[in-house]
Amino acid sequence: MKKALPILMLFMAISFVGFSQYYYLPWINAGTNPGGLNNDAEQPATAGWTAICNPSATPIWSSTVTIPFTFNFNGAPVTQYKVSTSGILTFTTSAGTAPSSTSATIPNAAIPNNSVCVWGLSGFGANDSIKTKTFGTSPNRQHWVQFVSYDCPSATGWTYWSFVLEETTNKIYIVDHRSYNAPLALTLGIQINSTTAIQVTGSPTIGSNATTTADPSPVDNTYYEFIYGTQPANSVALLNIAPTTGTSASYAVVPGNITITGNVKNIGSTGIAANGLTIKYNDGVSTVSYVYPNAVASMANAAFTIPTAYAPAAGPHNMKVWVELTGDSNHNDDTLATVLTGADFMPVHKVTFEEETGTWCGWCVRGFVFLDSIAHSSYGANCELIAVHDADPMTVTAYDAGATTMPGFSGFPSIEVDRKVIDDPSYIFDEYTAHIGDFGIADITVTPSFNWATRALTVSAAAHFAVPVAPATGAYNLALVIVEDSVHNTSGGTWDQHNYYSFQSQNIALSGAGHNFQTDPQVIPSAQMWYNYVGEAILGSYTGTSGSIPVTVVSGATQNYTFPAYSVPAGSNPVHMRAIVMLINTTTGQIVNSNHGVLSPTGVTEISNSVAGFNVYPNPFSTTSNVNFNLKNESNVTVTVGDVLGQTVMNVFSGTMAQGDHSIAVNGTNLPAGIYFVTLKAGENTMTQKISIIK
């Protein structure tokens, strides 16, 4: 028995060493942040972040930071840390010289004990910083430490990475956010001491997985999850399911089917045998079970499609999807939920882009270019574009206040995408692709009527609902925005447009909207500026008009609402205006659908004594439309087509025409998609109508 105690102690020591370790799970191209708590835009930084370190030509340590909750590292409590500009977070706050920015394998003598590594970064640029922020509520908080706009040795690009400390689970994450022109060579991992470390495969030359896009949302993010303990033999995680709630794919016109697909990851240390994994879904009434037929190797992902599609009855259905694996004792990552809905029909969805801009904002000319680009693309007919001006003569105070206080708003220019996300205008095409498939809830019909004599504009809207609306699913409002193109004022001063892209000052080609901003001056005179998509007025409030949609609406019903009359200012040109009506969910604040109508003049006889029945049909069109009108007398007639800058792009007809009805064809085959204006001159009378060419 005297020998038993040392043997027992040796066994206990071996067991402790074996358990005192970390293993990691790579979540490559996860498209999200761990836990989903941090949805802040990565650049420009949103509110609430605290800077803890300034840039430095040689690596330095940050100030010491206290962790805002109880956290254990390697099985022992820690309370503070500091971070180096070379990419090391250490709980050994007494550590001396910061490691260099040249990465190497770990363990390494240059790294302090008890450290987490994104080794190989370099924070010496003027915009480089290390910032912290805590997300969530106790006991499930996350403390983030982000390297913002960081450099890397021998490169001119930038990169964003984060360390994340998670309360209760004591997990550590390393997040790869975004990089640009940054040939990184990093060591990712944890060093316990000079002899013990775990590093991500590929170290010390790991690069960024987010190099293909600089999107500031988590959509391109990768992360590495470090877990204290021993990796279980049998464990599986349900990564995602489709369709997700709110997309058109999560709706089926009754009778119809919805196919459920998804991805699982084997996070156990052993492989899953063929037919060893079961995937199920339940709508609260019945369960469908599917045995996955293929083997799944350790750490591998597997895509699945459940052969039995779901046939929803009318209305929403809460759907639970989960995976089952023998021996998997951790069920926290097994289940996901969505809502699948039976609908009367599929509404036509438009994406609403609201751009925050101002004449004082030199970067905002970027917004001009990208709004103009999508307007003239094949996507333009599926978008509603609004420029929300700030601190200039085109500002609508209530609209500006609502837009600039949206969660996540951090600077100019920005685009709010259906008020669901905020992004830079340069990502407008990506955001269109991401959101055009969202479900529109209802078709919106907009009928404006403008009286030329009184300048009174009346707008009626009809919302035809494809699904029922009830308090449990959220209330809805209609909002009306009056938008004007070709807004022009030669007064100078605050009408002049500032331009930070002047004279090749930025290494970016920026031309469009009738300008080459790299050759334009730093302040473009107002006489040279025509502002498009200007939000001239918002009727009601930023969140819509209360009572415009009843609290309860049955599926298939049409709700009609007429907005209070709007008096068009004398300086505005009605032929350049349109009325955009948005359907807003008052619970989420999101725009679920929108549509517009062009102003239809009444009282035409008061401006034209010789022309009647002027219209262009069809409109919109892709190749050919017809200008229809009636001449009361023989007249000299010209028909032209102009662009949004007032420049003539096509002479359609010029000659003398007899009294009576006429129809003149307009061939738009050679014109790019976009907004144009047909002008009819008959004798002393001139009439103009807006047209849309789609491709």
HUQUIDA-V262900 format. One record per pair of residues at least 12 apart in sequence whose ideal C-beta (glycine too) atoms are under 7 Angstrom apart, sorted by the first residue. I is the first residue (numbers start at 1). J is the second residue. D is the distance in whole Angstrom. If there is no record, write none. Layout:
i j d
I J D
I J D
This chain:
i j d
19 229 6
19 230 6
20 74 6
20 75 6
21 198 7
22 190 5
22 198 5
22 226 5
22 227 6
22 228 6
23 227 6
23 231 4
24 198 6
24 200 6
24 224 5
24 225 6
24 226 5
25 225 4
25 267 5
26 200 7
26 224 6
27 222 6
27 223 5
27 225 6
28 209 6
28 222 5
29 209 6
29 222 6
30 221 6
30 222 6
30 223 6
31 218 7
31 219 5
31 221 7
32 218 5
32 221 7
33 175 6
33 218 5
33 221 6
33 223 7
34 164 6
34 173 5
34 175 7
34 223 5
34 225 6
35 142 6
37 135 4
37 136 5
37 142 5
38 135 5
38 142 7
38 144 6
39 218 7
40 408 7
41 216 4
41 217 7
41 408 6
41 410 6
41 422 7
42 160 5
42 177 5
42 178 6
42 216 4
43 149 7
43 216 5
44 410 5
44 411 5
45 131 7
45 148 6
45 410 7
46 408 6
46 410 5
48 133 5
49 131 4
49 132 7
49 133 5
50 131 6
50 132 5
50 133 7
51 129 5
51 131 5
52 65 6
52 83 7
52 130 5
52 131 7
52 132 6
53 83 6
53 85 6
53 129 7
53 130 4
55 85 7
55 123 5
55 124 5
55 125 6
55 126 7
55 128 4
56 85 5
56 123 7
56 124 6
57 124 5
59 84 5
59 85 5
59 86 4
59 98 4
59 99 6
59 100 6
59 101 6
60 84 7
60 85 6
60 98 5
61 82 5
61 84 5
61 98 5
62 82 5
62 83 5
62 130 6
63 82 7
64 80 5
64 82 5
64 93 5
65 80 6
65 81 6
65 82 7
65 132 6
66 79 6
66 80 5
67 79 6
67 80 7
67 81 7
67 143 6
67 165 6
68 134 5
68 143 6
69 138 7
69 141 5
69 167 4
71 165 5
71 167 7
71 170 6
72 170 5
73 91 5
73 114 6
74 114 7
74 192 6
74 228 7
75 228 6
78 91 4
80 93 5
81 93 7
83 130 5
83 145 6
84 98 4
84 99 6
85 98 7
85 122 7
85 123 4
86 98 6
86 99 5
86 100 6
86 101 4
86 119 6
86 121 6
86 122 7
87 117 6
87 118 4
87 119 5
87 120 6
87 121 4
87 147 7
88 111 6
88 115 5
88 117 6
88 119 6
89 115 6
89 116 5
89 145 6
89 163 5
90 112 4
90 114 6
90 115 4
91 114 4
92 112 4
92 113 5
92 114 5
95 112 4
99 111 6
99 119 7
101 120 6
101 121 6
101 122 4
101 153 5
102 153 7
103 119 5
103 120 3
103 185 6
103 186 6
103 187 4
103 204 4
104 187 7
104 204 5
105 187 7
105 199 7
105 203 6
105 204 6
106 187 6
106 189 6
106 191 5
106 197 4
106 199 5
107 191 5
107 193 7
107 194 5
107 195 6
107 196 6
107 197 4
109 194 6
111 191 5
113 192 7
113 193 5
114 192 7
115 191 5
116 163 6
116 172 6
116 190 5
117 187 5
117 188 6
117 189 5
117 191 7
118 161 5
118 174 6
118 186 6
118 188 6
119 186 6
119 187 4
120 152 7
120 184 6
120 185 5
120 186 4
120 187 6
120 204 7
121 147 6
121 150 5
121 152 6
121 161 7
122 150 7
122 151 5
122 152 6
122 153 5
123 147 7
123 150 5
123 151 7
124 151 6
125 149 7
125 151 5
127 149 4
128 148 7
128 149 6
128 150 5
128 151 6
129 148 5
130 145 7
130 147 6
131 146 5
131 148 6
132 144 6
132 145 5
138 167 7
139 167 6
139 168 5
140 167 6
140 168 6
141 167 4
142 164 5
142 166 5
143 165 4
144 162 5
144 164 5
145 162 6
145 163 4
146 160 7
146 162 4
147 160 6
147 161 5
148 160 6
152 182 5
152 184 5
155 181 7
155 182 5
155 183 6
156 181 6
157 179 7
157 180 5
157 181 3
157 182 4
158 180 6
158 182 6
159 179 4
159 182 4
159 184 6
159 208 6
160 177 4
160 178 5
161 174 7
161 175 7
161 176 6
161 177 6
162 175 4
162 177 7
170 228 6
171 225 6
171 226 7
171 227 6
172 190 7
172 226 4
173 223 5
173 224 7
173 225 6
174 188 5
174 223 6
174 224 5
175 221 6
175 223 4
176 208 5
176 209 6
176 210 6
176 221 6
176 222 4
176 223 7
177 210 6
177 221 6
178 210 5
178 214 5
178 215 7
178 216 7
178 220 7
179 208 4
179 210 6
179 211 5
180 214 5
182 208 7
183 207 7
184 206 7
184 207 5
184 208 6
185 204 6
185 205 5
186 204 7
186 206 5
187 199 6
187 203 4
187 204 4
188 200 4
188 203 6
188 206 6
188 224 6
189 203 6
190 226 6
200 224 6
209 222 4
210 222 7
215 427 6
215 430 7
216 423 7
216 424 7
217 421 6
217 423 7
231 269 5
232 268 6
232 269 7
233 268 5
233 269 5
233 270 5
233 327 7
234 268 5
234 270 7
234 325 6
234 326 7
234 327 3
234 328 5
235 267 5
235 268 4
235 328 5
235 330 6
236 264 6
236 265 7
236 266 6
236 267 7
236 268 7
236 272 7
236 277 6
236 323 5
236 325 5
236 328 6
237 264 7
237 265 5
237 267 5
237 333 4
238 262 7
238 264 6
238 321 7
238 322 7
238 323 5
238 333 7
238 334 6
238 335 7
238 336 5
239 263 4
239 264 6
239 265 5
239 301 7
240 262 6
240 263 5
241 260 6
241 262 4
241 321 5
241 336 5
241 338 6
242 261 5
242 262 6
243 258 7
243 338 7
244 338 6
245 338 5
245 339 4
246 438 6
246 439 6
247 437 5
247 438 6
247 439 6
248 346 6
248 349 7
248 437 5
248 438 7
248 439 5
249 437 7
250 338 6
250 339 7
250 340 5
250 341 6
250 439 7
251 341 5
251 343 5
251 346 7
251 439 5
252 312 6
252 342 6
252 343 7
253 343 6
253 345 6
253 346 6
254 312 7
254 313 7
254 314 5
254 342 4
254 343 7
255 311 7
256 311 7
257 309 4
257 310 7
257 311 5
258 309 6
258 310 5
258 312 6
258 340 5
259 305 6
259 309 5
260 281 6
260 306 5
260 310 6
260 321 6
261 304 7
261 305 5
262 304 6
262 321 7
263 301 6
263 302 7
263 303 5
264 277 7
264 302 5
264 304 7
264 323 6
265 301 5
266 296 4
266 297 7
266 298 6
266 299 6
266 300 6
267 299 7
268 298 6
269 298 6
270 298 6
271 295 6
271 296 7
271 297 5
271 298 5
272 295 6
272 296 4
272 325 7
273 295 6
274 293 6
274 294 6
274 295 5
275 291 5
275 293 6
276 325 7
277 292 4
277 296 7
277 323 6
277 325 6
278 290 7
278 291 5
278 323 7
278 324 4
279 292 6
279 304 6
279 306 6
279 323 5
280 322 6
280 324 7
281 306 7
281 319 6
281 320 7
281 321 5
282 320 5
283 310 7
283 317 5
283 318 7
283 319 5
284 318 6
288 306 7
288 308 5
290 306 5
290 307 6
292 304 6
310 340 6
312 340 5
312 341 6
312 342 4
313 342 5
314 342 4
314 555 6
315 341 7
315 342 6
315 467 7
315 468 6
316 339 5
316 341 5
316 473 7
317 339 7
317 340 5
317 341 7
318 337 7
318 339 6
319 337 7
319 338 5
319 339 7
319 340 5
320 335 6
320 337 5
321 336 5
322 334 5
322 335 4
341 467 6
343 466 4
343 467 5
344 466 5
344 555 5
344 556 5
345 466 5
346 466 7
347 440 4
347 441 6
347 442 6
347 443 5
347 466 5
347 593 6
348 440 7
348 443 6
349 436 7
349 438 6
349 439 7
349 440 4
349 593 6
350 382 5
350 383 6
350 384 6
350 593 6
350 594 5
350 595 6
351 382 7
351 383 5
351 417 7
351 418 6
351 432 6
351 435 5
351 436 6
352 384 5
352 418 5
352 582 6
352 591 5
352 594 5
353 371 7
353 383 6
353 385 5
353 415 5
353 417 6
353 428 6
354 386 5
354 388 5
354 403 6
354 415 7
354 416 4
355 367 5
355 371 6
355 386 7
355 387 5
355 388 6
355 413 6
355 415 5
355 425 6
356 388 5
356 390 6
356 403 5
356 404 6
356 412 5
356 413 6
356 414 5
357 387 5
357 388 7
357 389 6
357 390 7
357 412 6
357 413 5
358 389 6
358 390 4
358 391 5
358 392 5
358 412 6
359 392 4
359 494 6
359 495 6
359 496 6
359 497 5
359 498 7
360 391 6
360 392 6
360 498 6
361 412 4
361 413 7
361 498 7
362 498 4
362 499 5
362 500 3
363 412 7
363 413 6
363 500 5
364 412 6
364 413 4
365 497 7
365 499 5
365 501 6
365 510 7
365 517 5
366 413 6
366 425 6
366 426 6
366 510 6
367 413 4
367 425 4
368 512 7
368 513 4
369 510 6
369 511 7
369 512 4
369 513 6
370 425 4
370 426 6
370 428 5
371 385 5
371 425 7
371 533 6
372 512 5
372 513 4
372 532 7
373 512 6
374 428 5
374 429 6
374 432 7
375 674 6
375 675 7
376 672 5
376 673 5
376 674 4
377 673 6
378 673 6
378 695 5
379 432 5
380 673 6
380 674 6
381 620 6
381 692 6
381 694 4
382 436 6
383 432 7
384 580 5
384 594 5
384 596 6
385 533 5
386 481 6
386 483 6
386 533 6
386 535 5
386 580 7
387 531 7
387 533 4
387 534 5
387 535 6
388 400 6
388 403 5
388 535 5
389 534 7
390 404 7
390 412 7
392 494 5
393 489 7
393 494 6
393 495 6
394 487 7
394 531 7
394 534 5
396 535 6
396 536 7
396 537 6
396 538 6
398 538 6
398 541 7
398 542 6
399 535 5
399 538 5
399 542 6
402 542 3
403 416 6
406 419 7
406 422 6
408 422 5
409 422 6
413 425 5
415 428 6
417 431 5
417 435 6
418 435 6
418 438 7
418 590 6
418 591 5
419 589 6
419 590 5
419 591 5
420 435 7
420 590 5
440 592 6
440 593 4
441 465 7
441 466 7
441 467 6
441 583 6
441 592 5
441 593 6
442 463 4
442 464 6
442 465 4
442 466 6
442 583 6
442 593 6
443 464 5
444 461 6
444 463 6
444 581 6
444 583 6
444 593 6
444 594 6
444 595 4
445 461 7
445 462 4
445 595 7
446 459 7
446 461 6
446 579 6
446 581 5
446 595 5
446 596 6
446 597 4
447 460 5
447 597 6
448 579 4
448 597 5
448 599 5
448 600 6
449 600 6
449 602 6
450 568 7
450 574 5
450 599 4
450 600 7
450 601 6
450 602 7
451 602 5
451 603 5
452 601 5
452 603 5
452 604 7
452 606 6
452 607 5
453 603 4
453 606 5
455 567 6
455 568 5
456 565 5
456 567 6
457 565 7
457 566 5
457 568 5
457 599 7
458 562 7
458 565 5
459 480 6
459 563 5
459 579 5
460 560 7
460 562 4
461 478 6
461 561 5
461 581 4
462 558 5
462 560 5
463 478 7
463 549 6
463 558 7
463 559 5
463 583 6
464 558 5
465 553 5
465 555 6
465 556 7
465 557 6
466 555 7
467 555 5
468 553 6
468 554 6
468 555 4
469 552 6
469 553 4
470 552 5
471 551 6
474 585 5
474 586 7
474 587 4
474 588 7
475 551 6
475 586 5
475 587 7
476 549 4
476 583 6
476 584 6
476 585 6
476 586 7
477 543 6
477 544 3
477 545 6
477 546 6
477 548 5
477 549 6
477 584 5
477 586 6
478 544 6
478 545 6
478 548 4
478 549 6
478 561 6
478 581 6
478 583 6
479 538 7
479 540 6
479 544 4
479 545 7
479 582 5
479 584 6
480 539 4
480 540 7
480 563 5
480 579 6
480 581 5
481 535 5
481 538 5
481 580 5
482 536 5
482 537 4
482 566 6
482 577 6
482 579 6
483 533 6
483 534 6
483 535 6
483 536 7
483 577 7
483 578 5
483 580 6
484 534 5
484 536 5
484 572 6
484 576 5
484 577 5
485 532 5
485 533 7
485 576 5
485 644 5
485 675 7
486 530 5
486 532 7
486 576 5
486 644 5
486 645 7
486 646 6
487 530 7
487 531 4
487 534 5
488 530 5
489 526 6
490 526 5
490 527 5
491 526 6
492 525 7
492 526 5
495 526 4
496 523 5
496 524 6
496 525 6
496 526 5
497 524 4
497 529 5
498 523 6
499 517 5
499 520 5
499 521 7
499 522 6
499 523 7
499 524 6
501 517 4
501 518 5
502 518 7
502 520 6
502 521 6
502 522 4
503 518 7
504 518 5
513 532 7
514 530 7
514 645 5
530 644 7
530 645 5
532 644 6
536 572 6
537 566 6
539 563 5
539 564 6
539 566 6
543 584 6
543 586 6
543 589 7
544 584 5
548 561 4
574 599 5
575 677 6
575 688 4
575 689 7
575 690 6
577 599 5
578 596 5
578 597 7
578 598 5
579 596 6
579 597 5
580 594 6
580 596 4
581 594 7
581 595 6
582 594 4
598 690 5
608 685 4
608 687 6
610 631 6
610 632 5
610 633 6
610 635 6
610 682 6
610 683 5
610 685 6
611 629 6
611 630 7
611 631 6
611 680 7
611 682 5
611 685 6
611 687 6
612 630 5
612 632 7
613 628 6
613 629 6
613 630 5
614 629 5
614 680 6
614 687 5
614 689 7
615 628 5
615 689 7
616 678 5
616 689 5
616 691 5
619 691 5
619 692 7
620 692 4
620 693 7
620 694 5
621 668 6
621 693 7
622 693 7
622 694 5
622 695 6
623 668 6
623 669 5
624 665 6
624 666 7
624 667 6
624 668 7
625 666 5
625 668 7
625 691 7
626 663 5
626 664 7
626 665 6
627 639 6
627 663 7
627 664 5
627 666 6
627 678 6
627 680 6
628 663 5
629 662 6
629 680 6
630 660 7
630 661 5
631 657 6
631 659 5
631 660 6
631 662 7
631 682 6
632 659 6
633 659 6
634 656 7
634 657 7
634 658 5
634 659 6
635 657 6
635 682 4
635 683 4
636 656 6
636 683 6
637 653 7
637 655 7
637 657 5
637 681 7
637 682 5
638 653 7
638 654 5
638 681 5
639 652 4
639 653 4
639 664 5
639 678 7
639 680 6
640 652 6
640 679 5
641 666 6
641 676 5
641 678 6
642 676 7
642 677 5
642 679 6
643 676 6
644 675 6
649 671 7
652 664 6
652 666 6
666 678 7
668 693 5
671 693 5
673 693 5
673 694 5
673 695 4
674 693 6
675 690 6
675 692 6
676 691 5
676 693 6
677 689 7
677 690 6
678 691 6
